[in-house]
């Protein structure tokens, strides 16, 4: 997964790809939203595991 994220950097080569600043912002906003969602799932599970007396 981290390798695939690192490969996104290849898209920054404007000799091979065309993109606008808006498209870059949308790309990273979508990635950040998914990461936030994933992180919240881990936080939610750790709260479920707590045993309270």
Backbone as CSV, one residue per row, in Angstrom:
resi,resn,N_x,N_y,N_z,CA_x,CA_y,CA_z,C_x,C_y,C_z
1,UNK,0.826,-1.180,0.000,0.000,0.000,0.000,0.876,1.250,0.000
2,UNK,1.919,1.271,0.805,2.779,2.443,0.836,3.519,2.630,-0.482
3,UNK,3.853,1.524,-1.125,4.518,1.613,-2.425,3.603,2.286,-3.441
4,UNK,2.329,1.924,-3.423,1.371,2.517,-4.353,1.217,4.012,-4.088
5,UNK,1.223,4.387,-2.826,1.136,5.811,-2.495,2.378,6.533,-3.015
6,UNK,3.543,5.926,-2.823,4.776,6.536,-3.323,4.742,6.670,-4.842
7,UNK,4.132,5.710,-5.518,4.042,5.760,-6.976,3.187,6.923,-7.470
8,UNK,2.303,7.429,-6.621,1.513,8.600,-7.013,2.428,9.767,-7.368
9,UNK,3.588,9.805,-6.756,4.542,10.874,-7.051,4.937,10.902,-8.510
10,UNK,4.875,9.752,-9.174,5.187,9.710,-10.607,4.221,10.575,-11.417
11,UNK,3.022,10.732,-10.913,2.031,11.545,-11.616,2.409,13.019,-11.649
12,UNK,3.333,13.432,-10.809,3.723,14.840,-10.766,4.606,15.237,-11.950
13,UNK,5.066,14.267,-12.732,5.916,14.536,-13.890,5.076,15.135,-15.016
14,UNK,5.155,16.438,-15.184,4.316,17.113,-16.174,4.765,16.850,-17.614
15,UNK,5.870,16.196,-17.790,6.260,15.795,-19.147,5.373,14.649,-19.628
16,UNK,4.860,13.872,-18.684,4.042,12.710,-19.033,2.558,12.866,-18.711
17,UNK,2.229,13.786,-17.820,0.839,13.923,-17.367,0.430,15.389,-17.360
18,UNK,-0.829,15.629,-17.622,-1.399,16.970,-17.517,-2.422,16.970,-16.392
19,UNK,-2.377,17.996,-15.581,-3.330,18.122,-14.479,-3.358,19.569,-14.021
20,UNK,-4.463,19.929,-13.404,-4.605,21.280,-12.852,-4.393,21.228,-11.346
21,UNK,-4.205,22.379,-10.755,-4.085,22.448,-9.294,-5.354,21.929,-8.625
22,UNK,-6.489,22.200,-9.239,-7.766,21.731,-8.697,-7.822,20.204,-8.683
23,UNK,-7.346,19.578,-9.744,-7.337,18.112,-9.806,-6.417,17.527,-8.738
24,UNK,-5.280,18.163,-8.515,-4.357,17.691,-7.475,-5.018,17.818,-6.105
25,UNK,-5.676,18.934,-5.871,-6.373,19.132,-4.597,-7.459,18.083,-4.394
26,UNK,-8.214,17.770,-5.439,-9.270,16.757,-5.344,-8.688,15.376,-5.065
27,UNK,-7.586,15.053,-5.734,-6.931,13.764,-5.532,-6.524,13.574,-4.076
28,UNK,-5.813,14.569,-3.535,-5.338,14.433,-2.168,-6.457,14.583,-1.137
29,UNK,-7.490,15.333,-1.451,-8.640,15.423,-0.551,-9.317,14.064,-0.431
30,UNK,-9.443,13.355,-1.556,-10.059,12.026,-1.524,-9.200,11.046,-0.729
31,UNK,-7.897,11.099,-0.925,-6.984,10.211,-0.184,-7.052,10.515,1.306
32,UNK,-7.000,11.787,1.654,-7.055,12.173,3.064,-8.383,11.773,3.706
33,UNK,-9.473,11.882,2.972,-10.779,11.479,3.507,-10.809,9.985,3.790
34,UNK,-10.266,9.189,2.882,-10.218,7.736,3.096,-9.342,7.383,4.294
35,UNK,-8.207,8.054,4.412,-7.322,7.800,5.555,-8.000,8.168,6.868
36,UNK,-8.724,9.280,6.860,-9.444,9.706,8.065,-10.493,8.667,8.451
37,UNK,-11.219,8.173,7.465,-12.237,7.155,7.707,-11.600,5.876,8.264
38,UNK,-10.512,5.473,7.653,-9.814,4.266,8.102,-9.294,4.437,9.535
39,UNK,-8.703,5.588,9.812,-8.175,5.850,11.155,-9.293,5.807,12.194
40,UNK,-10.453,6.345,11.848,-11.560,6.348,12.800,-12.036,4.933,13.093
41,UNK,-11.928,4.039,12.122,-12.309,2.651,12.358,-11.383,1.994,13.369
42,UNK,-10.115,2.305,13.306,-9.177,1.766,14.282,-9.452,2.343,15.664
43,UNK,-9.734,3.623,15.742,-10.024,4.264,17.024,-11.301,3.682,17.611
44,UNK,-12.279,3.427,16.768,-13.559,2.873,17.220,-13.361,1.470,17.799
45,UNK,-12.541,0.662,17.158,-12.303,-0.692,17.644,-11.566,-0.681,18.976
46,UNK,-10.623,0.238,19.129,-9.884,0.270,20.389,-10.793,0.694,21.535
47,UNK,-11.787,1.517,21.247,-12.740,1.905,22.292,-13.662,0.746,22.646
48,UNK,-14.000,-0.080,21.654,-14.884,-1.212,21.917,-14.209,-2.254,22.804
49,UNK,-12.925,-2.360,22.739,-12.204,-3.384,23.470,-12.005,-3.053,24.937
50,UNK,-12.222,-1.838,25.305,-12.020,-1.454,26.704,-13.052,-2.144,27.596
51,UNK,-12.563,-2.650,28.680,-13.444,-3.290,29.655,-13.565,-2.357,30.840
52,UNK,-14.779,-1.987,31.145,-15.011,-1.083,32.263,-15.754,-1.826,33.360
53,UNK,-15.381,-1.510,34.565,-16.006,-2.154,35.725,-16.885,-1.183,36.454
